[in-house]
Amino acid sequence: MALSSIIGIPILFIYFYPVLDMYMYLVMDENKDMMSFTSTLKQAYNIVKGHRVEYYGMILSFIGWFLLGALTLGILYIWLIPYVRLSVANLYRKWTDEVTITGTENGMSNGTVIGITVGSYFGLIFLMFIIVIILVMIGVIDENLESNRNNGYDNNYYNYYDHDYYNHHDNYNDYRRTNIATLTYGNDEISFIVPDDFTEDTYNTNSYQTYIKKTANSEESITYSLAYSYGNYYENTIADIREVFSSDLYEFTEDEYTINLDNKETKCYEINVTNVYGVTGKFTEVFYPVTDTRYVTIEIISENVSQNNIEDYVQIK
């Protein structure tokens, strides 16, 4: 049903539009007697009969002018539309034998004009299709290049297939890592090396990114968040966490320690939580100071993280 409507409606429009066009000229023709709507419409149908190809051949011969008018933001249409209507009026006068047009030289037939126009439309559609394919291919190539750069392959300087590639890097494994978490906020930008086997979450943003590692028996996650911080950011954040778990629904133990991350003193807060159903969880908050008023908060939800191996999970690139 839908397909037949899509095909049928344009065909009906093409078939009956010339009839409606001639109907308007019949109504405005002072030399014609006033008739009922159905009689006038029937007469318009008889006038158009056998002349549809000539009608559309004349209309489509103006296609170049309409395209040129679009380049003038429609200004040319002020002159073009009356010109087209006058041409249609002359067709009406010719088909009703009101005038006889003689002395014209033979040019392209109306069928040829229609064929060229329709062919041009299909050619334009095909050209646009090819352009879209090329743009998609360029986008895919750019995405692959960007992915390689994120993985540590600098395509502008080293050729991945060059046998000397491995000699240019002291630590080749750093360039084989799957994920680099790059956070941006204002003019600040900082990148972290994400541990192996962690995959990027779908809803990451420029300043908030989550990476997840799933196994058969557990799930770990690391969330990097870069934002402004005012006052005593560390103490205020820890106080908020304690308030959340201070109800009778939870029992928790906590630990605080400091690590040296990229020559900056970085505070860490570790908490083990058990709810009333006996379900346990452990997460660690790492507060890396980017500036005096800017922190990267790294939240690690994992039973495997401790003070002894925290630096395996948090590395500045």
Secondary structure as the mmCIF struct_conf table of DSSP 4:
data_model
#
loop_
_struct_conf.conf_type_id
_struct_conf.id
_struct_conf.beg_label_comp_id
_struct_conf.beg_label_asym_id
_struct_conf.beg_label_seq_id
_struct_conf.end_label_comp_id
_struct_conf.end_label_asym_id
_struct_conf.end_label_seq_id
HELX_RH_AL_P HELX_RH_AL_P1 ALA A 2 MET A 28
TURN_TY1_P TURN_TY1_P1 GLU A 30 ASN A 31
BEND BEND1 LYS A 32 LYS A 32
HELX_LH_PP_P HELX_LH_PP_P1 ASP A 33 MET A 34
HELX_RH_AL_P HELX_RH_AL_P2 PHE A 37 VAL A 48
TURN_TY1_P TURN_TY1_P2 LYS A 49 GLY A 50
HELX_RH_AL_P HELX_RH_AL_P3 ARG A 52 LEU A 60
TURN_TY1_P TURN_TY1_P3 SER A 61 PHE A 62
HELX_RH_AL_P HELX_RH_AL_P4 ILE A 63 LEU A 71
TURN_TY1_P TURN_TY1_P4 THR A 72 LEU A 76
HELX_RH_AL_P HELX_RH_AL_P5 TYR A 77 TRP A 95
TURN_TY1_P TURN_TY1_P5 THR A 96 ASP A 97
BEND BEND2 GLU A 98 VAL A 99
BEND BEND3 GLY A 103 GLY A 103
HELX_LH_PP_P HELX_LH_PP_P2 THR A 104 ASN A 106
BEND BEND4 MET A 108 MET A 108
HELX_RH_AL_P HELX_RH_AL_P6 ASN A 110 ASN A 150
TURN_TY1_P TURN_TY1_P6 ASN A 151 GLY A 152
TURN_TY1_P TURN_TY1_P7 ASN A 155 TYR A 157
TURN_TY1_P TURN_TY1_P8 TYR A 160 TYR A 161
TURN_TY1_P TURN_TY1_P9 HIS A 163 ASP A 164
HELX_RH_3T_P HELX_RH_3T_P1 TYR A 165 HIS A 168
BEND BEND5 ASP A 170 ASP A 170
HELX_RH_3T_P HELX_RH_3T_P2 TYR A 172 ARG A 176
BEND BEND6 THR A 178 THR A 178
STRN STRN1 ILE A 180 TYR A 185
TURN_TY1_P TURN_TY1_P10 GLY A 186 ASN A 187
STRN STRN2 ASP A 188 ILE A 193
HELX_LH_PP_P HELX_LH_PP_P3 VAL A 194 PRO A 195
TURN_TY1_P TURN_TY1_P11 ASP A 196 ASP A 197
STRN STRN3 THR A 199 GLU A 200
TURN_TY1_P TURN_TY1_P12 THR A 202 TYR A 203
BEND BEND7 ASN A 206 SER A 207
STRN STRN4 TYR A 208 LYS A 214
BEND BEND8 ALA A 216 ASN A 217
STRN STRN5 GLU A 219 TYR A 228
BEND BEND9 GLY A 231 ASN A 232
HELX_RH_AL_P HELX_RH_AL_P7 TYR A 233 VAL A 244
TURN_TY1_P TURN_TY1_P13 PHE A 245 PHE A 245
BEND BEND10 SER A 247 SER A 247
TURN_TY1_P TURN_TY1_P14 ASP A 248 LEU A 249
STRN STRN6 TYR A 250 LEU A 261
TURN_TY1_P TURN_TY1_P15 ASP A 262 ASN A 263
STRN STRN7 LYS A 264 ASN A 275
TURN_TY1_P TURN_TY1_P16 VAL A 276 TYR A 277
BEND BEND11 GLY A 278 GLY A 278
STRN STRN8 THR A 280 THR A 291
TURN_TY1_P TURN_TY1_P17 ASP A 292 THR A 293
STRN STRN9 ARG A 294 ILE A 301
TURN_TY1_P TURN_TY1_P18 GLU A 303 ASN A 304
TURN_TY1_P TURN_TY1_P19 GLN A 307 ASN A 309
HELX_RH_AL_P HELX_RH_AL_P8 ILE A 310 TYR A 313
STRN STRN10 ILE A 316 ILE A 316
#
